[in-house]
Amino acid sequence: MNIYDKYLPKNKHDFDRVHKLKKMDRTELLPLLPGLMEWVQDMNWPIAEEVAQLILTFPNEIVPLVKEVFKTNDDVWKYWCLEILVHRLPMESRQLFKDDLIRLIERPTAGEKYEEFDEIAIKILQTIV
C-alpha cells in the first residue's frame, strides 16, 4: 500500500475524497498527482471531471505525467489526456507538447489513428502555433 493511498479516491464515486483534496495545500497535493492522473483514464467516471479540474491547477507539474501516459499503449487514457488536460492547459504548458502533437499528426500508431488523435492534435496545435 502506497503512503498516499489514504488521500486518493477509493472508487469512481468518492466525491468526499475529491472535495478533501481540493482543500489540501498545494505542497501536500504534489506527490498525489501521479495517483490522481489515473482518475482521468475514463472521463465517464463520475469523479473524473472534478479530478481533472484539480490536476489542471498544476499545469507545469502535470506535463511530465501526461508525457508518461503518451508512452503507454492505453489509447483511451491518451485520448482523455489530450482532450481534457492538454487542450485546457495554459499556452505555455501546451507548447511543451508541440513535438508530441506533431508526432500524433504525422506518425500516429494504429490505435491513435483509430481514436482520431491526429484531429485532436491538429486542433490543439493550431492554438499554439
Residue pairs with C-beta under 8 A, 6 or more apart in sequence:
2 35
4 31
4 32
4 35
5 35
7 17
7 20
7 21
7 24
7 32
8 17
8 32
8 35
8 36
9 17
9 18
9 39
9 47
9 51
10 17
12 39
12 45
12 46
12 47
12 48
13 46
13 47
14 47
15 46
15 47
15 50
18 47
18 50
18 51
18 54
21 29
21 32
21 36
21 54
22 50
22 54
26 57
26 58
29 54
29 58
30 58
30 61
33 55
33 58
33 61
33 62
33 65
34 65
36 51
36 54
36 55
37 55
37 62
37 65
37 66
37 69
39 45
39 47
39 48
39 51
39 52
40 48
40 51
40 52
40 55
40 77
40 80
40 81
40 84
40 85
41 74
41 76
41 77
41 80
42 48
42 76
42 77
42 80
43 49
43 52
43 80
43 83
43 84
48 80
49 84
52 84
52 85
52 88
55 62
55 85
56 62
56 85
56 88
56 89
59 89
59 90
59 92
59 93
60 93
62 85
62 89
62 93
63 89
63 93
63 96
63 97
66 81
66 85
66 86
66 97
67 97
67 100
69 77
69 78
69 81
70 78
70 81
70 100
72 78
73 111
75 109
75 111
75 112
75 114
75 115
75 117
76 115
78 112
78 115
78 117
79 115
79 117
79 120
82 104
82 117
82 120
82 121
82 124
83 120
86 94
86 97
86 124
87 94
87 120
87 123
87 124
91 127
91 128
94 124
94 127
94 128
95 128
97 124
98 125
98 128
100 121
101 121
101 122
101 124
101 125
102 121
102 125
104 112
104 117
104 118
104 120
104 121
105 118
105 121
105 122
105 125
108 117
108 118
112 118
